[in-house]
Amino acid sequence: MDQSTVSDKMRKYLIFKLDGNEYGIDITKTIKIIETKIKITRVPKTPEYIKGVINLRGEIIPVMDLRKRLELSESDFTKETGIIVLKIDDISIGIIVDSVEEVLELSDSSIEGIANISTDMSLDFISGVGKKDGRIITLFNLEKVLNINKE
């Protein structure tokens, strides 16, 4: 048996919905999932897609409306709407999503890059597309999505 073949690494993603489509983010960057019943305080002179800040166990965390960040149509909060609190490079931030679905394991071989799909600037936000059981899940490049200074 040849052991030199590279194994197909499995990675876990938190799957959520936005505008009827499924998206995934690296589960290792997720701290907590909370309901939107928590009070979000608006902060003046922040980009429109920053909904405000929340107080989570004494830590003030900015909350981004992912629909606005991706220039999707606005939607009212429902009982399914959630805030996913992420931590990237010692920065905590919450993102508002339509619904949190599940944790899904995807193999590296089931993920395709997006270089040949389009040259659209918004695709900077996407690290790849995962396929599992006939589903297509868009995987976010969180560092690009959360780069608040980038317009």
Residue, then its C-alpha position, 0 to 999 in steps of 0.5 A: m500500500d502506498q501511504s504517500t497519497v495525500s489524505d482528504k482533510m475534513r473541515k467543519y463549517l457553521i452553515f447559515k442562510l441569507d436570502g434563501n442561500e446557504y453559506g458556511i464559515d469556519i467553525t473554529k472562528t465561532i464563539k457563540i450563537i445568540e438570538t437577536k432579542i439582545k439589545i443592539t445599540r446604534v453607534p453614530k458615524t459607523p458604516e451603514y452595515i454596522k448595526g451597532v454594538i452588543n454587550l456580551r458578558g461585559e465585552i462590547i462587540p460590534v454587530m454587522d448586518l451581513r445582508k447590508r454588507l453583501e448588498l442584499s435586500e433588507s429583511d425583517f428580523t424573524k424568530e429564526t434570525g441569529i447573531i453569530v459571534l466570531k473571533i478573528d485575530d483577537i477581534s470579536i464581531g457579531i454577524i446577523v444572519d437569517s437563520v443558523e442551520e447546522v455544523l457540516e463537515l466538508s472534505d477539501s476535495s468537495i470544495e472548489g475555488i471561485a477563480n474561474i466563476s467571475t472577476d467580480m470584486s464581491l467575490d473577494f468575500i468568498s473563499g470557495v464553494g462546497k458541495k455535499d449531498g446535492r447542496i451548494i454552500t458558499l464559503f466566506n473568507l471572513e477576513k475580507v468580509l469583516n474588513i470594516n475599512k474596506e469599501 
